[in-house]
Amino acid sequence: MLDKMRVNICKLSLFSCLYFLSIGSLSASFYQPQTLSNYCQQYIKYSQLEKSANQLEAGKCSGYVASTIELMDLSGRLCKRDQLNLDTVITRFIAEVESSQKAKENSATFVLVDLLQNDYACE
């Protein structure tokens, strides 16, 4: 039953996988890297149990990053999924946005997919 559900999810999200991971659509992300980075900073605060954390923004970050990871995994673009840690990916995303001019010039999706492909992609 679980395998059948996974196949159905994969079928349903195939279009989404292709859409989000195609080069032409990467720049069409509705999140600017700095916006998502700000949300992810709230996620870091929330994960450290800080009461001042904005839970809605933290959820937007973790949901966006986790969805991207899942889409890349379902499309066969991640081979090191067992080594992947959401907190680590989010921390690396924040650092990339803060340190790289290239990251500031592209969409959040582009930066995140590029980071995941560099660190966890199939070789």
Legacy VTK file of the C-alpha trace (Angstrom):
# vtk DataFile Version 3.0
C-alpha trace
ASCII
DATASET POLYDATA
POINTS 123 float
0.000 0.000 0.000
2.812 2.400 0.913
4.621 1.658 -2.347
1.424 2.316 -4.299
0.980 5.649 -2.506
4.576 6.620 -3.260
4.094 5.776 -6.948
0.900 7.851 -7.056
2.610 10.764 -5.344
5.457 10.502 -7.823
3.028 10.484 -10.747
1.107 13.438 -9.376
4.233 15.423 -8.697
6.062 14.549 -11.913
4.904 17.739 -13.554
5.921 19.696 -10.446
9.323 18.011 -10.401
9.964 18.928 -13.993
8.634 22.426 -13.501
10.637 23.299 -10.397
13.831 21.622 -11.535
13.955 22.868 -15.106
16.465 25.614 -15.762
13.879 27.933 -17.278
11.597 27.860 -14.251
14.264 28.172 -11.568
14.254 31.931 -11.909
10.446 31.985 -11.640
10.459 31.250 -7.924
8.152 33.477 -5.914
10.717 33.690 -3.102
13.714 35.920 -3.361
16.745 34.312 -1.681
16.887 36.970 1.029
13.192 36.497 1.848
13.570 32.745 2.240
16.800 33.269 4.183
14.924 35.527 6.623
12.247 32.849 7.023
14.968 30.267 7.584
16.556 32.402 10.272
13.204 32.178 12.058
13.363 28.398 11.627
16.785 28.322 13.303
15.397 30.391 16.199
12.404 28.079 16.450
14.568 24.952 16.421
16.584 26.468 19.278
13.313 26.993 21.185
13.521 30.792 21.167
10.175 32.283 22.084
10.700 35.242 19.742
10.685 32.997 16.662
7.964 33.617 14.102
6.443 30.160 13.738
4.680 30.958 10.455
7.901 32.068 8.790
9.765 29.106 10.293
7.135 26.807 8.797
7.393 28.462 5.394
11.135 27.854 5.395
11.032 24.233 6.535
8.126 23.418 4.216
9.775 25.039 1.201
13.115 23.329 1.799
11.571 19.938 2.647
9.338 20.093 -0.453
12.302 20.868 -2.668
14.230 17.962 -1.148
11.277 15.607 -1.669
10.783 16.673 -5.294
14.463 16.221 -6.049
14.463 12.811 -4.355
11.366 11.635 -6.250
12.913 12.763 -9.523
16.085 10.777 -8.801
18.349 13.785 -8.415
19.452 13.038 -4.842
21.446 9.899 -4.095
22.707 10.821 -0.637
19.296 11.326 0.989
20.346 9.342 4.065
23.092 11.911 4.731
20.730 14.839 4.411
19.706 16.823 7.496
17.098 19.593 7.190
18.782 21.817 9.785
22.118 21.517 7.990
20.606 22.329 4.591
18.816 25.367 6.024
21.974 26.603 7.760
23.970 26.163 4.550
21.267 27.982 2.549
21.410 30.981 4.903
25.225 31.065 4.692
25.127 30.817 0.894
22.696 33.710 0.568
24.716 35.876 2.953
28.092 35.188 1.343
27.456 34.828 -2.379
26.562 37.565 -4.814
25.438 34.877 -7.288
22.923 33.681 -4.709
21.495 37.183 -4.374
21.007 37.460 -8.140
19.025 34.222 -8.559
15.811 32.827 -7.154
15.614 30.993 -3.855
14.780 27.789 -5.738
17.875 28.123 -7.908
20.136 28.641 -4.880
18.572 25.752 -2.953
18.615 23.294 -5.870
22.209 24.252 -6.675
23.226 23.690 -3.049
21.478 20.296 -2.920
22.977 19.190 -6.239
26.473 20.152 -5.128
26.218 18.391 -1.762
23.828 15.446 -2.232
23.459 14.730 -5.945
24.254 11.515 -7.745
27.848 11.311 -8.865
LINES 1 124
123 0 1 2 3 4 5 6 7 8 9 10 11 12 13 14 15 16 17 18 19 20 21 22 23 24 25 26 27 28 29 30 31 32 33 34 35 36 37 38 39 40 41 42 43 44 45 46 47 48 49 50 51 52 53 54 55 56 57 58 59 60 61 62 63 64 65 66 67 68 69 70 71 72 73 74 75 76 77 78 79 80 81 82 83 84 85 86 87 88 89 90 91 92 93 94 95 96 97 98 99 100 101 102 103 104 105 106 107 108 109 110 111 112 113 114 115 116 117 118 119 120 121 122
